[in-house]
Amino acid sequence: MVVQRESNNPVWGWANPNEKITITTSWGAKSEGIAKVDSTWKMKLKTPNRSSL
């Protein structure tokens, strides 16, 4: 996936209810969350600026 730098990018999907979701990016950021009862989840990924890549 390609995301815009210097922004908060929404990422979402489906999983089993109450399942732990972990997103690890190529620049070393990590986001964790839990799927809702309806199996959906949504997180925002903060991307670095060009100078920190």
LINSULLIN-V323316 format. One record per residue. N is the residue number from 1. OMEGA is omega as a letter, one per 40 degrees, with the letter a starting at -180 (* if undefined). D_FIRST is the distance of its C-alpha to the first C-alpha in Angstrom with 2 decimals. Layout:
n={N N}
omega={OMEGA OMEGA}
d_first={D_FIRST D_FIRST}
//
This chain:
n={1 2 3 4 5 6 7 8 9 10 11 12 13 14 15 16 17 18 19 20 21 22 23 24 25 26 27 28 29 30 31 32 33 34 35 36 37 38 39 40 41 42 43 44 45 46 47 48 49 50 51 52 53}
omega={i i a i i a i a i i a i a i i i i i i i i i i a i i i i i i i i a i i i i i a i i i i i i a a i a a a i *}
d_first={0.00 3.79 6.54 10.21 12.40 15.64 14.83 14.48 11.40 12.24 10.37 12.68 13.76 16.92 18.82 22.49 24.57 24.84 22.29 20.80 17.01 15.50 12.08 12.08 9.93 10.40 12.89 14.91 14.62 15.28 15.62 17.87 19.27 21.27 20.82 23.55 26.47 24.97 21.97 19.43 17.53 15.80 14.86 14.05 12.07 14.17 12.64 15.20 17.16 17.39 20.51 19.13 16.46}
//
